[in-house]
Amino acid sequence: MKMWIARSGGNVLTLHQSKPRRVKISHCSNEFFWASDVKTQSFLNKNLFPEVTFENSPQEVELVIKK
């Protein structure tokens, strides 16, 4: 299953079902987060995937269920 992982400027790591887009938190803030059209997103431990940064987000990942 194709999914997307992204890290916000505030170091929040999220997993999305569809490719997220960068959204500014407010007009008076320089902080951004990632949002997708599909309302389902999961928050992950920020220590996971240290190679994923705000600058190289979002990244496509493959979710595999092993039996």
C-alpha positions as CSV (number, residue, x, y, z in Angstrom):
1,M,0.0,0.0,0.0
2,K,1.4,3.4,-1.0
3,M,1.5,6.0,1.7
4,W,3.3,9.3,2.5
5,I,5.4,10.3,5.4
6,A,6.2,13.9,6.3
7,R,7.8,16.0,9.1
8,S,6.5,19.4,9.9
9,G,8.6,22.4,10.8
10,G,7.7,21.7,14.4
11,N,9.2,18.2,14.2
12,V,5.8,16.4,14.0
13,L,6.0,13.2,12.0
14,T,2.8,12.1,10.2
15,L,1.7,9.3,7.9
16,H,-0.8,10.0,5.2
17,Q,-3.0,8.0,2.8
18,S,-2.6,10.5,0.0
19,K,0.2,12.9,-0.9
20,P,0.1,15.8,1.6
21,R,0.6,19.5,0.8
22,R,2.4,22.1,2.8
23,V,0.1,24.5,4.8
24,K,1.1,27.5,6.8
25,I,-0.2,27.4,10.4
26,S,-1.3,31.1,10.4
27,H,-0.6,34.3,8.5
28,C,1.6,35.5,11.4
29,S,3.6,32.3,11.8
30,N,6.5,30.9,9.8
31,E,5.6,27.3,10.8
32,F,4.1,24.9,8.4
33,F,2.5,21.5,8.7
34,W,1.4,18.8,6.1
35,A,-2.2,18.2,5.2
36,S,-3.8,15.9,2.8
37,D,-7.2,15.8,1.1
38,V,-8.0,12.4,2.8
39,K,-8.8,13.2,6.4
40,T,-6.9,10.1,7.7
41,Q,-3.5,10.8,9.0
42,S,-1.5,9.1,11.8
43,F,1.0,10.8,14.1
44,L,4.2,8.9,14.6
45,N,6.9,9.0,17.2
46,K,9.1,12.0,16.1
47,N,12.2,9.9,16.8
48,L,11.3,7.4,14.0
49,F,12.8,8.0,10.5
50,P,15.4,10.7,11.4
51,E,16.3,10.8,7.6
52,V,12.9,12.4,7.0
53,T,13.1,16.2,7.4
54,F,10.8,19.1,6.7
55,E,13.0,20.0,3.7
56,N,12.7,16.6,2.0
57,S,9.1,15.9,3.0
58,P,6.8,14.4,1.9
59,Q,8.3,11.0,1.0
60,E,6.5,8.1,-0.5
61,V,6.6,4.9,1.5
62,E,5.3,1.4,1.0
63,L,3.4,-0.2,3.8
64,V,3.6,-4.0,3.8
65,I,1.7,-6.3,6.1
66,K,3.7,-9.5,6.7
67,K,1.8,-12.7,7.6
